[in-house]
Amino acid sequence: MKKENYENIAPIHDEEYDTIIIGSGAGGLSAAICLARAGQKVLVLEQHDVPGGWCHSFYLNGYRFTPGVHYIGLLNKGESTSTLYDGLGIANDISFFKMNPEAYEHCWIGKERIDMPAGYDAIKEKLAERFPEEKKGISTYLKLVSAVSYELQLIPKVKGFWGHLTIPFRTKNMGKYSVFSLRKVINKHIKSPLLKAVLNIQIGDHGLPPSKASFPLHAAVMGHYSSGGYYPVGGGGALVKAMTNAVKKHNGDIKTSQKVTKILLDGKKKKKAIGIQLDNGQKILAKRIISNADPDKTFFDLVGKENISNKLNKRLGKTKYSCTSLMLFLTVDMDVRKAGLDSGNIWMMQHEDLDSLFEETQKIDILQGETFPGMFISCTTLKDPISFDGRYHTIEAITYINHESFNAFKNEKERRSEEYLDFKDQLTKKMIKTLEQVIPGIGDKIVQKELGTPITNEYYINSTNGCVYGTEKSFWQIGPFAYKSKSEIENLYLCGASVLSHGVAGAGYSGVETAAKILKCRQEDLLQTDNSQNIRIYEAEDDSNYPDWMKKKIQVKRDRLAAGVGGFS
């Protein structure tokens, strides 16, 4: 075997790093904080020009958008996301707005309009009022969802021999329903097709229809938002800033515009990771590598198919990835509250059969038909009032699609061919026409627009097929069947949406789990309770208790617009 040539190695430190992390998503940054805090020399490498992965924010003419952060749950003191941020030591550096507690989710299903409030009791009361004949089924189903969600959160906390021995008794609901699909479980308790659609509306948060989604997975998603939805003050970029500052506080390094093209393996012992190579040819050594990229990108692109076992190769060949998306980013000159919007999300579905609706979204010819069958709509200037300048609102609208719809453009050498731009333009028009069903007349009020496609996702996020949730969250790819944090390559670890869980909080926890594996401790050892850390939470729909600094910032933004600084002429 040819020995690797390391003459071009140029470590930034005089000695090699303890850990190099490829990718700066929530998982990579969480791992970096834990390892740097433990005294390791950590280097985070990000191919984009800003850190954050799906959590990053970007600006169009001064107006902010965040492609992968639309709401976060369980942020009250003691709840799991709050515990994550407390334990990472960033809670004091972030603030959140609580979205409309009466309707943090608006379900637009056909001609029906049903709101989802925060809290199981409130949901039960709201839905029982609308579906009185289903009152008992609603109560039983939500009780089951709550129990399974709780049991899932309990597993990582179990200690000792007796704790593990009693797991089957402490997680009996999860065990009983672990092999069941969402459709099978909800059909047992709920009769109304419309009510089923309302209770299943959050399938968009894991990207699988009821017939394919694991019930415990959906229960975990519902449980995550059981106390409502929250949006970070400053968008996803504010979370990234807090996390990157924490990494730097503990002497970790973060380098952007650094594309890793190869994970270096020991020439004598091939299955041992010893560093990375950048696209400029530079090689940097480390005692271990963490990849925040998905499994295909990690093992096929960075490690190389020839360097993995037949078993892993076969598994990768069978691995399915989650759906991809079109994301429309708009700035509009209109009073969106008069149009009926508030800080709650809108899930617009053309009909109540979510299985067939999902199939419709996966058709290859996405230009067929005048509108898309489903859409997620979010007004970020209402979720984050501090970002509103008094006139222009920002809106993010998303629909899921099949990545094969973009096959014709995947291997283009030219980044933006005329054919691709024309295709984007047609899709943008179809997206706006779909959005018009919720906000009539919005097409005439748009002052700027940009469409993100699967090609965009691959270019900026480097996700396989532009997938939005890593691996597909089907039964055989989650929980005990998900990719593990420690890979078959010695000193190569994984984190991110394909490992422990997806979403902002799930990916964050995956980074902590990977760091715990490296440091030979437990996840909870790295997330010690710190009573000095507290997340600040404000009401998006009520500005009466906003602190002076926030009111001042809002006023400055509006004064700047009034003075002709910013905005659109």
Buried (B, 14 or more C-beta within 10 A) or exposed (E): EEEBEEEEBEBEEEEBBBBBBBBBBBBBBBBBBBBBBBEBBBBBBBBBEBBBBBBBBBEBEBBBBBBBBBBBBBBBBEBBBBBBBBBBBBBBBBBBBBBBBBBBBBBBBEEBEBBBBBEBEBBBBBBBEBBEEBBEBBBEBBBBBBBBBBBBBBEBEBEEEEEEEEBEEBBEBBBEBBEBBBBEBBEEBBEBEBBBBBBBBBBBBBBBBBBBBBBBBBBBBBBBBBBBBBBBBBBBBBBBBBBBEBBBEBEBBBBBEBEBEBBBBBBEEEBBBBBBBBEEEBBBBBBBBBBBBBBBBBBBBBBEEEBBEEEBEEBBEEBEBBBBBBBBBBBBBBEBEEBEBBBBBBBBBBBBBBBEBBEBBBBEEBEEEEBBBBBBBBBBBBBBBBBBBBBBBBBBBBBBBBBBBBEEBEEEEEEEEEEBEEBBEEBBBBBBBBBBBBBEEBBEBBBBBBBBBBBBBBBBBBBBBBBBBBBBBBBEBBBEEBBBBBBEBBBBBBBBBBBBBBBBBBBBBBBBBBBBBBBEEBBBBBBEEBEEBEBBBBBBBEEEEBEEEBEEBBEEBBEBBEEEEBBEE
